[in-house]
Structures are given as C-alpha cells and as structure tokens.
Amino acid sequence: MSNNHDYRTERDSMGEMQVPANAMYGASTARAVENFPVSNLRFSREFIKAVAQIKMAAASVNADLGRLDRAKMELIRQAALEVALGDWDAEFVLDIFQTGSATSTNMNANEVTAHRCAQINADEPIHPNDHVNQGQSSNDVIPTAIHLAASDLLVHALLPAATHLLAVLNEKAAATRDVIKIGRTHLMDATPVTLGQEISGWARQIELGIERLKSCLPRITELAQGGTAVGTGLNTHPEFGARMAAALSEAYGIDFKEAENHFEAQAAQDAAVELSGQLKTLAVSLMKIANDVRLLNMGPRCGLGEISVPAVQPGSSIMPGKVNPVIAESMAQVCAHVMGNDAAISIGGSTGLLELNVMLPMMTHNLLESERLLASAMHMFADKCIQGIEANRERCAEQIEWSMSMVTSLAPVIGYDRASQIAKQAVNEGKTVRQLCLEADVLPADELDRLLDPTSMLAPK
C-alpha cells in the first residue's frame, strides 16, 4: 500500500486501484463505486447492521470450530460490532443498483472491518476475504442479511406499530358505538350503521393484517448462511449454518434457523416476496381506511361531515380557514409507494436465475423501505388522526332522517314495490320518508315510528 496525496494505492485480484486516502474500504469497494454511479440510494441501517452481525457471528463460530484463532476472532468481533452499531455507516458508499448478488456490499463490509482491525491492532493481520469472510460467500451472506433485517423490522417495528393502531381503532370503535349514521354502498345511501360498527371493520382489517404478517415468520426466519456459493456448503464446516443461526438468534432475540434447503434459500427469494405481498395487503387495508376517513370528514359544511379529524396545519395558501385531512393523505401516499415496491419485488423474485437471484439489492431496499414506511406511518395515523376523530352526532342524525334508504325497513310490511315508490317520491318531492308516509297515511304513526327507528336496523331480527 502506498500513499499519494488524497489517494492511496491498494491491490486486489484485478490489480492496483486508487482509493481515497481516508477511506476505510479497499480496492473492491472502490471499483464498485466507479462502476455503479446510478442513484443516491444506499443500503439502510438495518441491513448494514445485519451484515455486520453475520461477520461477528462467523468469527465466533469459526473460532469455536477451530478454524480461526482467538486473537483474530476477538479483533474481528470488535471491529464488526462498531459497524453493527453504525459507527462506520459513512463508509458504506455503494449504490443499491449494483451487482445483483450485492457482492460489492459484502466486500465493502469485509474491507471496512479488516481496515478497522488494522487500526485497532496492526500486529494482528486480518484479511478481508480469508478472515472476515471466512466460511462465507456473498451468495449466502446477502440473502441471510435480508432475512435478518426484514425479521428485525417485522418483529421490533412493524408488528408493534400495527398493534398500536389496532388498539387505537378498537378504542375509537367503542367510543362511537352509539353514534348512528347512514351506511353507504356504491357511495349511495344505504341502511343505518353505527360509526363504531364502521370503525370496527377498519380494526378487523388491521387485526387480519397482523395475522398475515405473523404467518410469514416461519419462512423469513430461515437463513441461507452455510450454503456458500451455490448451496452445497463448499469451503465451510458442516455445522457452520446451524451454529450461525443459533448465534444470530441470540443477537436479535428472534428464533432463526438454518434453511431447510440451501438451494432454495439462495436461488429464490420467495420468503421476501411473500412478506412483501403481506405488506402490500396491509397497505391496501390502510389505503381503504385512510380514504374512508377522508370521505367521512369531507366538508365540513358542504360534504358528508360525519366526523372531524384533528386540525394539524393550515390547508390552503389562498383559502383562509381551510383545513385538510393531511395525515390520511400521507398514509395513502405511503400505501401507494408500498404497493409499487411490491410490484418491483415480485419482478425481482420471479427473475432469479438458476442457483442465485441477482436482484437482491433492489429487493432488499424495497422490502426494508416498505416495512419502515408502514411502521412509522401507522404510528402517525394512529396518534395524529384516528385517536383525535370526533363524531359529528347531529350531522349523522340529520342524514339518517333524510336518507330514502330508511324505507328499507318498511318493505317487509308494505312490500318492495310500494316501498320503492315511496323512496322515489320522497326524493322527487324533497321530503323525508317519514314525512311522506305520514301525509299518505301509509301506516299508523306509532308503527311508523317503530319501523323507522334507526336503532332497530343495526342487527338481524
């Protein structure tokens, strides 16, 4: 290695390479920086942590198996721990749109870790391939890191956020169970429901979303580590995969296991596609809920106006006093983005080639981004929107009385055709169903009151 002003010269298997003098990475990473100047997208904190946790665990396992001396193991673990904690994130400089196996990023981690080892103790030489990457291949490290990071976000961020939103929805459903409003199908007046019943439907969507996410855990917690380049386990110990799964389980507090079939674990990314599909389904549910909130809040005077959401900021630069449902709008945009991410992940998963999927960086970025976005947006939606919803009781009662669909409860008594005629006449004459029935003496007043009581229309009888 030689120094020359702002750069130093390093060598790898392809020859000499100029590397920024202060960079922690080496020649392989520097080549990739030049090769892939595509975007400003970089691997996330969770993913860098996952790769570093693999390096730490591998050093311990290799030492326990007698393949790495203890001094080197301790040095690698110390340096990799710093990487895992985020001390050297600025040294992970590679574009997401790189080699499809993310080999460049695996080497980035190997080189940063080895360079840091040399800074800590120059008398104990650590090679990025021979020692940091011992018993590993990019082809099993990166799929393992995807599963580690995705599981970490799922268990420790996404599920807690969804559970919080579910609790807030259930509380709001209970608080509004006595607010009777008009139901709507095809966006047209239908029979009455309570606001609580409507919100309970939203809550059940989230509850089912949580169940769907949990159902992915048995697959996303399988780890490819131990398969090395193609799934055969060449150049690693037969016990390496199982021991790595155990060590990583302890590190994350999640029950990981070695892949049942290493060829599947490296050639395919079906578990990531499955999880993304459930994230998309959750996004579909959240989009529906966000749009319902926007519709019910519409107004406040010239729309449905059945609920009011918290006013969190001015809504217009030209219309004074206007307030918009911006939190629901933000939620809906996140959902659209997650749905788009899922489309790209599906394409990536479907185009795996023989013994390796080569769209891993893009799939990783999209999957982890979707998890992070949904987790943070659900907290926002719960705390800044759902929790503050207020029912506009008078408006709800007024619209029930005006709805021609109130005639539905009369149909079993006066017949469908007569009820339909009354409904149309009420609309044409600008009268309520009750007014028209009283004027035409359709039924005695007391029976009419009983049949048109909206509380009697909220359940089977």
ZALODREN-876080 format. One line per field, with one value per residue (C-alpha): residue number from 0; residue in three letters; x, y, z. Coordinates in nm, 4 decimals. Layout:
! residues N
num	NUM_...
residuo	ALA_...
c1	X_...
c2	Y_...
c3	Z_...
! end
This chain:
! residues 461
num	0_1_2_3_4_5_6_7_8_9_10_11_12_13_14_15_16_17_18_19_20_21_22_23_24_25_26_27_28_29_30_31_32_33_34_35_36_37_38_39_40_41_42_43_44_45_46_47_48_49_50_51_52_53_54_55_56_57_58_59_60_61_62_63_64_65_66_67_68_69_70_71_72_73_74_75_76_77_78_79_80_81_82_83_84_85_86_87_88_89_90_91_92_93_94_95_96_97_98_99_100_101_102_103_104_105_106_107_108_109_110_111_112_113_114_115_116_117_118_119_120_121_122_123_124_125_126_127_128_129_130_131_132_133_134_135_136_137_138_139_140_141_142_143_144_145_146_147_148_149_150_151_152_153_154_155_156_157_158_159_160_161_162_163_164_165_166_167_168_169_170_171_172_173_174_175_176_177_178_179_180_181_182_183_184_185_186_187_188_189_190_191_192_193_194_195_196_197_198_199_200_201_202_203_204_205_206_207_208_209_210_211_212_213_214_215_216_217_218_219_220_221_222_223_224_225_226_227_228_229_230_231_232_233_234_235_236_237_238_239_240_241_242_243_244_245_246_247_248_249_250_251_252_253_254_255_256_257_258_259_260_261_262_263_264_265_266_267_268_269_270_271_272_273_274_275_276_277_278_279_280_281_282_283_284_285_286_287_288_289_290_291_292_293_294_295_296_297_298_299_300_301_302_303_304_305_306_307_308_309_310_311_312_313_314_315_316_317_318_319_320_321_322_323_324_325_326_327_328_329_330_331_332_333_334_335_336_337_338_339_340_341_342_343_344_345_346_347_348_349_350_351_352_353_354_355_356_357_358_359_360_361_362_363_364_365_366_367_368_369_370_371_372_373_374_375_376_377_378_379_380_381_382_383_384_385_386_387_388_389_390_391_392_393_394_395_396_397_398_399_400_401_402_403_404_405_406_407_408_409_410_411_412_413_414_415_416_417_418_419_420_421_422_423_424_425_426_427_428_429_430_431_432_433_434_435_436_437_438_439_440_441_442_443_444_445_446_447_448_449_450_451_452_453_454_455_456_457_458_459_460
residuo	MET_SER_ASN_ASN_HIS_ASP_TYR_ARG_THR_GLU_ARG_ASP_SER_MET_GLY_GLU_MET_GLN_VAL_PRO_ALA_ASN_ALA_MET_TYR_GLY_ALA_SER_THR_ALA_ARG_ALA_VAL_GLU_ASN_PHE_PRO_VAL_SER_ASN_LEU_ARG_PHE_SER_ARG_GLU_PHE_ILE_LYS_ALA_VAL_ALA_GLN_ILE_LYS_MET_ALA_ALA_ALA_SER_VAL_ASN_ALA_ASP_LEU_GLY_ARG_LEU_ASP_ARG_ALA_LYS_MET_GLU_LEU_ILE_ARG_GLN_ALA_ALA_LEU_GLU_VAL_ALA_LEU_GLY_ASP_TRP_ASP_ALA_GLU_PHE_VAL_LEU_ASP_ILE_PHE_GLN_THR_GLY_SER_ALA_THR_SER_THR_ASN_MET_ASN_ALA_ASN_GLU_VAL_THR_ALA_HIS_ARG_CYS_ALA_GLN_ILE_ASN_ALA_ASP_GLU_PRO_ILE_HIS_PRO_ASN_ASP_HIS_VAL_ASN_GLN_GLY_GLN_SER_SER_ASN_ASP_VAL_ILE_PRO_THR_ALA_ILE_HIS_LEU_ALA_ALA_SER_ASP_LEU_LEU_VAL_HIS_ALA_LEU_LEU_PRO_ALA_ALA_THR_HIS_LEU_LEU_ALA_VAL_LEU_ASN_GLU_LYS_ALA_ALA_ALA_THR_ARG_ASP_VAL_ILE_LYS_ILE_GLY_ARG_THR_HIS_LEU_MET_ASP_ALA_THR_PRO_VAL_THR_LEU_GLY_GLN_GLU_ILE_SER_GLY_TRP_ALA_ARG_GLN_ILE_GLU_LEU_GLY_ILE_GLU_ARG_LEU_LYS_SER_CYS_LEU_PRO_ARG_ILE_THR_GLU_LEU_ALA_GLN_GLY_GLY_THR_ALA_VAL_GLY_THR_GLY_LEU_ASN_THR_HIS_PRO_GLU_PHE_GLY_ALA_ARG_MET_ALA_ALA_ALA_LEU_SER_GLU_ALA_TYR_GLY_ILE_ASP_PHE_LYS_GLU_ALA_GLU_ASN_HIS_PHE_GLU_ALA_GLN_ALA_ALA_GLN_ASP_ALA_ALA_VAL_GLU_LEU_SER_GLY_GLN_LEU_LYS_THR_LEU_ALA_VAL_SER_LEU_MET_LYS_ILE_ALA_ASN_ASP_VAL_ARG_LEU_LEU_ASN_MET_GLY_PRO_ARG_CYS_GLY_LEU_GLY_GLU_ILE_SER_VAL_PRO_ALA_VAL_GLN_PRO_GLY_SER_SER_ILE_MET_PRO_GLY_LYS_VAL_ASN_PRO_VAL_ILE_ALA_GLU_SER_MET_ALA_GLN_VAL_CYS_ALA_HIS_VAL_MET_GLY_ASN_ASP_ALA_ALA_ILE_SER_ILE_GLY_GLY_SER_THR_GLY_LEU_LEU_GLU_LEU_ASN_VAL_MET_LEU_PRO_MET_MET_THR_HIS_ASN_LEU_LEU_GLU_SER_GLU_ARG_LEU_LEU_ALA_SER_ALA_MET_HIS_MET_PHE_ALA_ASP_LYS_CYS_ILE_GLN_GLY_ILE_GLU_ALA_ASN_ARG_GLU_ARG_CYS_ALA_GLU_GLN_ILE_GLU_TRP_SER_MET_SER_MET_VAL_THR_SER_LEU_ALA_PRO_VAL_ILE_GLY_TYR_ASP_ARG_ALA_SER_GLN_ILE_ALA_LYS_GLN_ALA_VAL_ASN_GLU_GLY_LYS_THR_VAL_ARG_GLN_LEU_CYS_LEU_GLU_ALA_ASP_VAL_LEU_PRO_ALA_ASP_GLU_LEU_ASP_ARG_LEU_LEU_ASP_PRO_THR_SER_MET_LEU_ALA_PRO_LYS
c1	0.0000_0.1418_0.0147_-0.0177_-0.1825_-0.5616_-0.5481_-0.3689_-0.2950_-0.4368_-0.4304_-0.6847_-0.7068_-0.7582_-0.4538_-0.3946_-0.6769_-0.6783_-0.8734_-0.9476_-0.6718_-0.9048_-1.1475_-1.1969_-1.2779_-1.0400_-0.9925_-1.3026_-1.5328_-1.3567_-1.4078_-1.7778_-1.8060_-1.6764_-1.8841_-2.2263_-2.2872_-2.6615_-2.8542_-2.8285_-2.9888_-2.7778_-2.8348_-3.0228_-2.9014_-3.0856_-2.9133_-2.5622_-2.6229_-2.7325_-2.4194_-2.2020_-2.3847_-2.3061_-1.9360_-1.9370_-2.1175_-1.8973_-1.5804_-1.7092_-1.8342_-1.5132_-1.3102_-1.5296_-1.4799_-1.1010_-1.0737_-0.9819_-0.7512_-0.8969_-0.6957_-0.8236_-1.1770_-1.1790_-1.0380_-1.2934_-1.5766_-1.4641_-1.4453_-1.7682_-1.9505_-1.8607_-2.0033_-2.3179_-2.3658_-2.3434_-2.0024_-1.8879_-2.2079_-2.0458_-1.8036_-2.0865_-2.0833_-2.2240_-2.5317_-2.8315_-2.8227_-2.5027_-2.4061_-2.7220_-2.5783_-2.4641_-2.1139_-1.9770_-2.1512_-2.0362_-1.6797_-1.7424_-1.8224_-1.5233_-1.2847_-1.4158_-1.3983_-1.0450_-0.9273_-1.0665_-0.8938_-0.5627_-0.6291_-0.7008_-0.4056_-0.1696_0.0304_-0.2565_-0.3078_-0.6717_-0.7545_-1.0987_-1.1538_-0.9506_-1.0591_-1.3611_-1.5353_-1.4173_-1.6701_-1.8971_-1.9948_-2.1772_-2.4362_-2.5356_-2.4381_-2.6709_-2.9839_-2.9180_-2.8837_-3.2128_-3.3935_-3.2240_-3.3080_-3.6611_-3.7326_-3.5874_-3.8125_-4.1125_-4.0836_-3.9491_-4.1088_-4.3904_-4.5916_-4.5756_-4.6926_-4.9816_-5.0757_-5.0802_-5.3026_-5.5360_-5.5682_-5.6499_-5.9086_-6.0724_-6.0880_-6.2455_-6.4946_-6.6021_-6.6312_-6.8590_-7.0683_-7.3812_-7.3366_-7.5928_-7.5225_-7.6290_-7.4476_-7.3414_-7.2929_-7.1773_-7.1292_-7.5089_-7.7345_-7.7959_-7.9357_-7.8069_-7.4962_-7.3144_-6.9882_-6.8476_-6.9552_-6.7900_-6.4651_-6.4771_-6.4466_-6.1284_-5.9961_-6.0610_-5.8687_-5.5637_-5.6108_-5.6102_-5.3082_-5.1207_-5.2130_-5.0935_-4.7601_-4.7046_-4.7766_-4.4623_-4.2270_-4.1558_-4.0179_-3.8492_-3.6584_-3.4908_-3.1302_-2.9241_-2.5942_-2.3910_-2.4791_-2.1763_-2.1655_-2.4360_-2.5954_-2.3546_-2.1705_-1.8310_-1.5446_-1.7357_-1.7844_-2.0913_-2.2047_-2.1473_-2.5059_-2.6751_-2.4268_-2.4687_-2.8465_-2.8101_-2.5664_-2.7844_-3.0949_-2.9211_-2.8082_-3.1557_-3.3836_-3.5637_-3.5769_-3.3766_-3.2992_-3.0772_-3.2526_-3.4124_-3.2839_-2.9884_-3.0505_-3.3955_-3.2649_-3.0114_-3.1728_-3.5090_-3.6336_-3.9885_-3.9965_-3.9149_-4.1802_-4.4319_-4.3597_-4.3806_-4.7169_-4.8476_-4.7092_-4.8969_-5.2168_-5.1735_-5.1162_-5.4399_-5.6249_-5.4683_-5.5451_-5.9106_-5.9231_-5.7453_-5.9828_-6.2868_-6.1614_-6.1231_-6.4753_-6.6437_-6.4521_-6.5443_-6.6866_-6.7095_-7.0317_-7.0815_-6.9886_-7.0612_-6.9107_-6.9947_-6.6598_-6.3941_-6.0257_-5.7698_-5.6610_-5.2833_-5.1892_-5.3415_-5.4811_-5.4505_-5.2255_-5.5234_-5.8356_-5.8229_-5.9530_-5.9352_-5.8075_-5.7295_-5.7085_-5.3341_-5.2466_-5.4826_-5.3371_-4.9853_-5.0943_-5.2467_-4.9264_-4.7209_-4.9605_-4.9249_-4.5465_-4.5534_-4.7741_-4.5214_-4.2355_-4.4186_-4.4502_-4.0731_-4.0051_-4.2360_-4.0495_-3.7184_-3.8264_-3.9606_-3.6385_-3.3963_-3.1551_-3.0563_-2.8617_-2.8853_-3.1292_-2.9493_-3.1889_-3.1063_-3.0019_-3.3207_-3.5412_-3.3649_-3.4072_-3.7759_-3.8682_-3.6992_-3.8255_-4.1830_-4.1529_-4.0073_-4.2611_-4.5609_-4.4352_-4.3783_-4.6920_-4.9157_-4.7896_-4.8556_-5.2027_-5.3000_-5.1707_-5.2390_-5.5601_-5.7584_-5.7125_-5.8490_-6.1531_-6.4689_-6.8158_-7.0497_-7.3596_-7.6133_-7.4963_-7.5157_-7.8728_-7.9801_-7.8541_-8.0280_-8.3601_-8.3067_-8.1984_-8.4513_-8.2963_-8.4865_-8.7750_-8.5967_-8.7453_-9.0945_-9.0568_-9.1383_-9.4656_-9.5865_-9.3986_-9.0940_-9.2789_-9.4736_-9.1592_-8.9666_-9.2395_-9.2271_-8.8478_-8.8578_-9.1400_-8.9518_-8.6537_-8.8672_-9.0636_-8.7716_-8.9338_-8.8227_-8.9649_-9.1312_-9.2996_-9.4336_-9.5652_-9.7440_-9.9016_-10.0159_-10.1275_-9.9244_-9.9052_-10.0202_-9.7851_-9.6772_-9.5947_-9.4133_-9.2033_-9.1194_-9.0227_-8.8237_-8.6317_-8.2697_-8.1636_-8.3852_-8.1920_-7.8454_-7.8613_-8.0562_-8.4033
c2	0.0000_0.3430_0.6933_0.9709_1.2972_1.2390_0.8771_0.5595_0.2677_-0.0701_-0.4017_-0.6785_-0.9786_-0.7444_-0.5272_-0.1768_0.0629_0.4206_0.4512_0.7759_0.8152_0.8310_0.5625_0.2567_0.0430_-0.1031_-0.1784_-0.3936_-0.1278_0.1498_-0.0405_-0.0723_0.2992_0.3720_0.1020_0.1940_0.5713_0.5195_0.6791_0.8258_0.5146_0.3267_0.0228_0.1017_0.0964_-0.2311_-0.4052_-0.2831_-0.3961_-0.7390_-0.7873_-0.6840_-0.9230_-1.2006_-1.1092_-1.1102_-1.4416_-1.6008_-1.5035_-1.6691_-1.9813_-2.0236_-1.9875_-2.2422_-2.4804_-2.4386_-2.2547_-1.9095_-1.8257_-1.6455_-1.3263_-1.2741_-1.3640_-1.1022_-0.8373_-0.9060_-0.9046_-0.5711_-0.4061_-0.5634_-0.4545_-0.0948_-0.1477_-0.3037_-0.0046_0.2386_0.3896_0.3406_0.3821_0.6601_0.4005_0.2029_0.4054_0.1710_0.2249_-0.0034_-0.0652_-0.2696_-0.6301_-0.8364_-1.0541_-0.7455_-0.8972_-0.5432_-0.4604_-0.7828_-0.6893_-0.3354_-0.4839_-0.7182_-0.4369_-0.1866_-0.4493_-0.5570_-0.1949_-0.1171_-0.4271_-0.2913_0.0410_-0.1335_-0.3740_-0.3597_-0.6514_-0.8960_-0.9030_-0.9522_-1.0262_-0.9211_-1.2496_-1.5058_-1.3989_-1.1612_-1.3573_-1.6996_-1.9771_-1.7360_-1.6272_-1.3137_-1.5554_-1.6754_-1.3634_-1.1262_-1.3494_-1.4081_-1.0354_-0.9718_-1.2159_-1.0809_-0.7175_-0.7952_-1.0065_-0.7404_-0.4710_-0.7034_-0.8107_-0.4952_-0.2156_-0.3182_-0.5518_-0.3130_-0.0255_-0.2293_-0.3453_0.0166_0.1221_-0.1701_-0.0654_0.2956_0.1797_-0.0504_0.2345_0.4655_0.1981_0.1531_0.5281_0.5712_0.2565_0.4629_0.7130_0.6058_0.7183_0.6266_0.3402_0.3661_0.1154_0.2219_0.5594_0.5797_0.5906_0.2506_0.1376_0.2730_0.1599_0.2996_0.4815_0.2264_-0.0592_0.1128_0.1651_-0.1932_-0.3026_-0.0989_-0.2536_-0.6051_-0.5257_-0.4342_-0.7353_-0.9645_-0.7786_-0.8575_-1.2247_-1.2275_-1.0694_-1.3175_-1.6042_-1.5092_-1.5573_-1.9307_-1.8589_-1.5214_-1.6565_-1.9315_-1.8330_-1.9141_-1.8940_-2.2103_-2.2617_-2.0604_-2.0004_-2.2273_-2.4095_-2.7027_-2.5591_-2.5751_-2.4227_-2.4162_-2.6528_-2.8821_-2.7294_-2.3697_-2.2948_-2.4270_-2.2571_-1.9280_-1.9471_-2.0045_-1.7141_-1.4774_-1.5830_-1.4755_-1.1457_-1.0485_-1.2132_-1.3863_-1.7597_-1.8043_-2.1425_-2.2765_-2.3053_-2.6430_-2.6371_-2.4145_-2.4336_-2.2802_-2.0238_-1.8857_-1.9487_-1.7995_-1.5147_-1.6411_-1.5575_-1.1940_-1.1914_-1.3436_-1.0835_-0.8050_-0.9401_-0.9194_-0.5666_-0.4804_-0.6317_-0.4262_-0.1191_-0.1947_-0.2093_0.1140_0.2892_0.1891_0.3160_0.6423_0.7084_0.6302_0.8820_1.1413_1.0783_1.0894_1.4070_1.5746_1.9203_2.0493_2.2140_2.1038_1.7362_1.4312_1.5893_1.2927_1.3051_1.5670_1.4792_1.6798_2.0063_1.9768_2.2518_2.5160_2.3617_2.6321_2.9172_3.1000_2.9903_3.1144_2.8734_2.5664_2.2534_1.9316_1.5655_1.5678_1.2753_1.0455_1.1781_1.0995_0.7491_0.6914_0.8003_0.5585_0.2816_0.3624_0.3550_0.0173_-0.1249_-0.0059_-0.1560_-0.4875_-0.4857_-0.4441_-0.7107_-0.9513_-0.8944_-0.9381_-1.2619_-1.4049_-1.3441_-1.5397_-1.7328_-2.0939_-2.1053_-1.7361_-1.4475_-1.1448_-0.8665_-0.8822_-0.5182_-0.3740_-0.6282_-0.5559_-0.1814_-0.2030_-0.4611_-0.2852_0.0535_-0.0772_-0.2105_0.1150_0.3321_0.1347_0.1192_0.4946_0.5867_0.3649_0.5344_0.8731_0.7697_0.6305_0.9196_1.2209_1.1162_0.8162_0.8992_1.2504_1.1679_1.3349_1.2201_1.4914_1.3433_1.5997_1.5683_1.1884_1.2009_1.4557_1.2454_0.9336_1.1146_1.2422_0.9099_0.7451_0.4106_0.4306_0.2907_-0.0493_-0.1312_-0.0722_-0.3192_-0.6338_-0.4658_-0.2755_-0.4685_-0.3900_-0.2183_0.0187_0.0955_0.1686_0.4051_0.5946_0.6246_0.7764_1.0095_1.1282_1.2236_1.3928_1.5976_1.6780_1.5142_1.2548_0.9045_0.9722_1.2913_1.1259_0.8197_1.0384_1.2541_0.9494_0.7644_0.4627_0.3244_0.4333_0.6863_0.4634_0.1721_0.4089_0.5363_0.1802_0.0749_0.3914_0.3791_0.3520_0.1617_-0.1253_-0.1524_-0.2219_-0.6006_-0.9016_-0.9517
c3	0.0000_-0.0930_-0.0179_-0.2786_-0.1677_-0.1409_-0.2571_-0.1682_-0.3966_-0.2999_-0.4791_-0.5207_-0.7528_-1.0506_-0.9781_-0.8469_-0.7562_-0.6324_-0.3060_-0.1176_0.1395_0.4394_0.3242_0.5436_0.2407_-0.0153_-0.3828_-0.4391_-0.2986_-0.4891_-0.8159_-0.7425_-0.6640_-1.0139_-1.1789_-1.0386_-1.0330_-1.0716_-0.7846_-0.4371_-0.2835_-0.0297_0.1922_0.5124_0.8704_0.9398_0.6506_0.7355_1.0930_0.9658_0.7533_1.0476_1.2801_1.0327_1.0417_1.4216_1.4432_1.1751_1.3620_1.6800_1.5029_1.3057_1.6259_1.8050_1.5112_1.5335_1.2014_1.3314_1.6186_1.9172_1.8771_1.5229_1.6309_1.9068_1.6764_1.4028_1.6549_1.7992_1.4564_1.3290_1.6431_1.5623_1.2138_1.3595_1.5896_1.2979_1.3683_1.0096_0.8065_0.6036_0.4647_0.3041_-0.0130_-0.2766_-0.4880_-0.4489_-0.8249_-0.8301_-0.8894_-0.8464_-0.5700_-0.3737_-0.3707_-0.3756_-0.0491_0.1145_0.0166_0.1398_0.4823_0.4688_0.3783_0.6331_0.9068_0.8105_0.7840_1.1268_1.2664_1.1336_1.3067_1.6358_1.6197_1.3238_1.4631_1.4020_1.0233_0.9209_0.5570_0.4296_0.2424_0.4334_0.7806_0.7837_0.5064_0.6226_0.5579_0.3742_0.0256_-0.0779_-0.2131_0.1343_0.3328_0.1472_0.1496_0.5206_0.5844_0.4016_0.6294_0.9417_0.8670_0.7477_1.0556_1.2840_1.1365_1.1327_1.4966_1.6550_1.4476_1.2140_1.4367_1.7358_1.5135_1.3731_1.7222_1.8421_1.5520_1.6232_1.9879_1.8902_1.6357_1.8900_2.1420_1.8846_1.7788_2.1414_2.1960_1.8919_1.9180_1.9915_1.7048_1.4459_1.0899_0.7427_0.5776_0.2153_-0.0624_-0.4102_-0.2336_-0.2190_0.0852_0.2420_0.5755_0.9092_1.0883_1.3870_1.3451_1.5882_1.3615_1.0656_1.2571_1.3874_1.0248_0.9937_1.3139_1.1861_0.8673_1.0753_1.3019_0.9989_0.8621_1.1826_1.1493_0.7883_0.8822_1.1640_0.9252_0.7280_1.0224_0.9723_0.6231_0.6717_0.9742_0.7655_0.6965_0.3898_0.5805_0.5376_0.1702_0.0472_-0.3282_-0.4729_-0.1789_-0.1460_0.1547_-0.0163_0.1916_0.5160_0.8087_0.8080_1.1380_1.0286_0.9177_1.2297_1.4609_1.2748_1.3100_1.6840_1.7266_1.5239_1.7170_2.0358_1.8810_1.7582_2.0130_1.7257_1.6636_1.3427_1.1912_0.9162_0.5814_0.5279_0.1689_0.0855_-0.2869_-0.2428_0.0048_-0.2437_-0.5811_-0.4785_-0.2663_-0.2181_0.1539_0.0779_-0.1949_0.0472_0.3154_0.0593_-0.0527_0.3027_0.3343_0.0166_0.1589_0.4755_0.2571_0.0702_0.4038_0.5245_0.1961_0.2312_0.5898_0.5045_0.2161_0.4317_0.6865_0.4117_0.2808_0.6205_0.7094_0.3792_0.4225_0.6846_0.5666_0.2080_0.2287_0.4412_0.7517_0.9755_1.1508_1.2128_1.2118_1.4095_1.2512_1.2375_0.9915_0.7610_0.4465_0.1847_0.0819_-0.0700_0.1215_0.4830_0.7443_0.5207_0.6956_0.5093_0.6219_0.5618_0.7891_0.5983_0.2735_0.3927_0.4925_0.1498_-0.0258_0.1817_0.0837_-0.2853_-0.2520_-0.0750_-0.3500_-0.6068_-0.4085_-0.4045_-0.7839_-0.8192_-0.5547_-0.7362_-1.0617_-0.8806_-0.7186_-1.0411_-1.2338_-1.0159_-1.2368_-1.1666_-0.8352_-0.7454_-0.7527_-0.8959_-0.7973_-0.4279_-0.3690_-0.5225_-0.3446_-0.0163_-0.0488_-0.1394_0.1233_0.4145_0.2980_0.2893_0.6428_0.7751_0.5951_0.7126_1.0704_1.1005_0.9050_1.1191_1.4348_1.2727_1.1537_1.4932_1.7032_1.4803_1.3084_1.4374_1.8041_1.7524_1.5388_1.6680_1.5673_1.4405_1.6018_1.4811_1.1224_1.1406_1.2786_1.0175_0.7289_0.8578_0.8589_0.5065_0.3571_0.1266_0.2238_0.5525_0.3511_0.3583_0.6982_0.5590_0.2719_0.4764_0.5859_0.2764_0.0055_-0.2055_-0.4902_-0.2652_-0.0619_-0.3832_-0.4983_-0.1676_-0.1877_-0.5353_-0.4413_-0.1320_-0.3468_-0.6120_-0.3593_-0.1306_0.1711_0.4209_0.4076_0.7412_0.6159_0.3038_0.4894_0.7437_0.4730_0.2743_0.5882_0.4773_0.8329_1.1762_1.3304_1.6166_1.3855_1.1518_1.4418_1.5379_1.1869_1.1133_1.4407_1.3199_1.6329_1.5186_1.1919_1.3353_1.3710_1.2453_1.3881
! end
